[in-house]
Amino acid sequence: MKVFIVYCHPSEDSFTKKMCDAFIRGITDSGNEYMISDLYKMNFDPSMTEQEYLRDAYYRNTLEPAEDVRAEQEKINSADAIAFIYPVFWTEAPAKLAGWFDRVWTYGFAYGEKTMKMLDKAIILCSAGNSLEHLEQFGLLDSMKRVMLGDRLYGRAKEMEFVVFGNTSRENELRERNWNRNLQKAYDRGKNLFAQTTVSGKSI
Ligand SMILES: Cc1cc2nc3c(=O)[nH]c(=O)nc-3n(C[C@H](O)[C@H](O)[C@H](O)COP(=O)(O)O)c2cc1C
């Protein structure tokens, strides 16, 4: 089985990078394969052109998606699962990843007469500076989940899971204290990705 990882963080010196590495180790240790789009390394352009906008807004199939968009769509259709790994920025994915959805989720691929395959699994692993309690108390966790699971991934994967690693800001002493345990969790998610039945929308 193969998972396509969409990874988005501007720096290698980050918890998110280590979390991505641990997830990948879990994937390969379980005998599965992965492909990765590292959006910063690829310098992925998140800005929609006017032509792309008109194509999607007017439900037109006439314009072929750009080459970089088609490459991402091909990776999706050759995978069994998709994983998104990123830090939470202002209760959202970083702009590069939000723009990835704007451009890759084209009319005729992700909506309309869809050519995007129904994936077996979709998993989101994200790091947040705030605690889960804080994110829950203010409805922010729910809002992030709704956007990712209830909109962007809805109807595009059979099983979905949203995993947030809280308390990861550098000023928080829990960042270091939970470090190994969190990386172990990321590893386990990779190792069990194709083995485990997950509950839609469950967070840890
Ligand atoms: C521009 C920016 C915006 C952020 N917004 C949020 C936020 O809305 N909620 C939150 O919990 N953490 C937020 N954070 C904290 C990051 O999610 C946190 O620093 C990161 O997950 C730490 O992991 P890292 O070592 O992988 O960067 C923000 C950080 C930055 C740099």
PDBQT file of the ligand as one rigid body, heavy atoms in Angstrom, charges set to zero:
ROOT
HETATM    1  C1  LIG A 301       2.708  32.229  12.097  1.00  0.00    +0.000 C 
HETATM    2  C2  LIG A 301       2.349  31.299  13.195  1.00  0.00    +0.000 A 
HETATM    3  C3  LIG A 301       1.022  31.134  13.553  1.00  0.00    +0.000 A 
HETATM    4  C4  LIG A 301       0.662  30.235  14.544  1.00  0.00    +0.000 A 
HETATM    5  N1  LIG A 301      -0.663  30.071  14.858  1.00  0.00    +0.000 NA
HETATM    6  C5  LIG A 301      -1.017  29.158  15.787  1.00  0.00    +0.000 A 
HETATM    7  C6  LIG A 301      -2.381  28.946  16.085  1.00  0.00    +0.000 A 
HETATM    8  O1  LIG A 301      -3.281  29.560  15.534  1.00  0.00    +0.000 OA
HETATM    9  N2  LIG A 301      -2.692  28.020  17.029  1.00  0.00    +0.000 N 
HETATM   10  C7  LIG A 301      -1.733  27.298  17.686  1.00  0.00    +0.000 A 
HETATM   11  O2  LIG A 301      -2.070  26.461  18.514  1.00  0.00    +0.000 OA
HETATM   12  N3  LIG A 301      -0.420  27.471  17.401  1.00  0.00    +0.000 NA
HETATM   13  C8  LIG A 301      -0.040  28.387  16.482  1.00  0.00    +0.000 A 
HETATM   14  N4  LIG A 301       1.282  28.575  16.177  1.00  0.00    +0.000 N 
HETATM   15  C9  LIG A 301       2.262  27.760  16.860  1.00  0.00    +0.000 C 
HETATM   16  C10 LIG A 301       2.751  26.641  15.977  1.00  0.00    +0.000 C 
HETATM   17  O3  LIG A 301       1.728  25.791  15.599  1.00  0.00    +0.000 OA
HETATM   18  C11 LIG A 301       3.845  25.942  16.767  1.00  0.00    +0.000 C 
HETATM   19  O4  LIG A 301       4.869  26.870  16.953  1.00  0.00    +0.000 OA
HETATM   20  C12 LIG A 301       4.404  24.789  16.040  1.00  0.00    +0.000 C 
HETATM   21  O5  LIG A 301       3.451  23.801  15.937  1.00  0.00    +0.000 OA
HETATM   22  C13 LIG A 301       5.618  24.296  16.783  1.00  0.00    +0.000 C 
HETATM   23  O6  LIG A 301       6.131  23.228  16.093  1.00  0.00    +0.000 OA
HETATM   24  P1  LIG A 301       7.394  23.321  15.131  1.00  0.00    +0.000 P 
HETATM   25  O7  LIG A 301       8.621  23.127  15.990  1.00  0.00    +0.000 OA
HETATM   26  O8  LIG A 301       7.173  22.192  14.204  1.00  0.00    +0.000 OA
HETATM   27  O9  LIG A 301       7.374  24.640  14.405  1.00  0.00    +0.000 OA
HETATM   28  C14 LIG A 301       1.661  29.485  15.210  1.00  0.00    +0.000 A 
HETATM   29  C15 LIG A 301       3.015  29.666  14.838  1.00  0.00    +0.000 A 
HETATM   30  C16 LIG A 301       3.357  30.548  13.870  1.00  0.00    +0.000 A 
HETATM   31  C17 LIG A 301       4.814  30.705  13.510  1.00  0.00    +0.000 C 
ENDROOT
TORSDOF 0
